[in-house]
Amino acid sequence: MAIYYALCNFTDQGIRNIKETTHRAEAVEAAARKAGVTVRSIHWTLGTYDVVCQFEAPDDSAITAFGLSIGQQGNVRTQTLRAFTRDEMNEILKRVP
C-alpha cells in the first residue's frame, strides 16, 4: 500500500460550517473504507494548512478518485503528496544512473 499526505484548506463553505469538521472527518473515514483507502491520521493544524491527513491506498488511481469525491463536497481544497518509505526510496535510487 502506498502512503499519501493530503494538505487541506477549508473553503468558504467549510469554514462557515466549522463546528461540523469533526463529524465530516468521520464521514471521510467511512468514505475512505468504501474506496479501499485507509485513514492513518487526521490532524487539525495551525499555519498554512488547516488539516493534514495521512492515507494508505493501493495505488494513485484509488487515492485520486477518493480525493475527488471528498472535493465534490465543497468543504476543503486539497494538495495530495505521494510519500515513499526508506525502502521504497532505496529501490528508486537503484534506478538512478
C-alpha positions as CSV (number, residue, x, y, z in Angstrom):
1,M,0.0,0.0,0.0
2,A,1.3,3.4,-0.9
3,I,1.3,6.3,1.6
4,Y,-0.2,9.7,0.8
5,Y,-0.5,13.0,2.7
6,A,-3.3,15.4,2.0
7,L,-2.7,19.1,2.9
8,C,-6.1,20.7,3.3
9,N,-7.6,24.2,3.5
10,F,-11.1,25.0,4.4
11,T,-13.2,26.5,1.7
12,D,-15.7,29.3,2.5
13,Q,-18.3,26.7,2.9
14,G,-16.1,24.6,5.1
15,I,-15.2,27.4,7.5
16,R,-18.9,28.6,7.7
17,N,-19.7,25.1,8.9
18,I,-16.6,24.7,11.0
19,K,-18.4,23.2,14.0
20,E,-19.1,20.1,11.8
21,T,-15.5,19.5,11.0
22,T,-15.0,16.5,13.3
23,H,-18.2,14.9,12.1
24,R,-17.1,15.5,8.5
25,A,-13.9,13.7,9.4
26,E,-15.9,10.7,10.5
27,A,-17.7,10.8,7.1
28,V,-14.3,10.9,5.4
29,E,-13.2,7.8,7.2
30,A,-16.3,6.0,6.2
31,A,-15.9,7.1,2.5
32,A,-12.3,6.0,2.6
33,R,-13.2,2.5,3.7
34,K,-15.7,2.2,0.9
35,A,-13.0,3.4,-1.6
36,G,-10.4,0.9,-0.3
37,V,-8.3,3.7,1.3
38,T,-7.1,3.6,4.9
39,V,-7.1,6.8,7.0
40,R,-3.9,6.6,9.1
41,S,-4.5,10.0,10.7
42,I,-6.3,13.3,10.5
43,H,-4.9,16.4,12.3
44,W,-6.2,19.9,12.5
45,T,-3.2,22.2,12.3
46,L,-2.0,25.8,12.7
47,G,-0.2,27.5,9.9
48,T,-0.5,27.3,6.1
49,Y,-2.9,24.3,6.2
50,D,-6.0,23.7,8.2
51,V,-5.9,19.9,8.2
52,V,-3.3,17.3,7.4
53,C,-4.3,13.7,6.7
54,Q,-2.3,10.6,6.1
55,F,-3.7,7.8,4.0
56,E,-2.8,4.4,2.6
57,A,-4.1,3.4,-0.7
58,P,-3.4,0.6,-3.2
59,D,-2.5,3.0,-6.0
60,D,-2.6,6.6,-7.3
61,S,-5.9,6.0,-9.0
62,A,-7.6,4.9,-5.8
63,I,-6.4,7.9,-3.8
64,T,-7.2,10.3,-6.7
65,A,-10.8,9.0,-7.0
66,F,-11.2,9.2,-3.3
67,G,-9.8,12.8,-3.2
68,L,-12.1,13.9,-6.0
69,S,-15.1,12.5,-4.1
70,I,-14.2,14.4,-1.0
71,G,-13.5,17.6,-3.0
72,Q,-17.0,17.4,-4.5
73,Q,-18.5,18.0,-1.1
74,G,-17.0,21.5,-1.2
75,N,-15.6,21.8,2.3
76,V,-11.9,21.6,1.6
77,R,-9.3,22.0,-1.1
78,T,-6.5,19.5,-1.0
79,Q,-3.0,19.1,-2.2
80,T,-2.0,15.4,-2.2
81,L,1.5,14.2,-1.8
82,R,2.8,10.7,-2.5
83,A,5.2,9.6,0.2
84,F,7.9,7.0,0.0
85,T,9.3,4.8,2.8
86,R,13.1,4.4,3.2
87,D,12.9,1.0,1.5
88,E,10.9,2.4,-1.4
89,M,13.3,5.3,-1.8
90,N,16.3,2.9,-1.8
91,E,14.7,0.9,-4.7
92,I,14.1,4.2,-6.6
93,L,17.7,5.2,-6.0
94,K,18.9,1.9,-7.5
95,R,17.4,3.2,-10.8
96,V,19.3,6.5,-10.8
97,P,22.3,6.3,-13.1
